[in-house]
Amino acid sequence: MKAKLISYELTNLDQYHKVLVNRDLFGYTDNSNNGSYQYKRKGVLNSLSHFKLKKGVIIVKNQDQKKVSSVLNKHKVKHMVFNISIKQTLLG
């Protein structure tokens, strides 16, 4: 199966912008009323099948690469995209 390996680097961003990028990618839990209510906010990867190899490296299907790249471009994050072949079971 053809897939894309996306490598991105957040070292040139301040902590505030690193959090924004990770929230846009992976989503987060929002607490309100002193923790009485919790809301799951979805990121772009919640709706896509993906595999996180390590910090800053994600594997997605070919057709999903543009969605992830658009989030990284929105935050002006340096990233590289590589074409790879993987087993079908890795991304489900």
C-alpha angles and dihedrals in degrees: 000000000000116000142160127244110208119197119188135176126213099177095105092055127085119244094262093057093043089058091049092052093048092047091051091049104038105017127229145227115260118206124201137179093028093310097312092121129038126196125190109223111200126226127205092265094055090075095041130071106243142154122219109211097183140318108322098007124098133169117211136166118273095254093050097055095089092057093053093043091051091057091049092047091049089059093039093241119164110239141163128210123209130188112233140167120229140170116272092239094064095070098026 
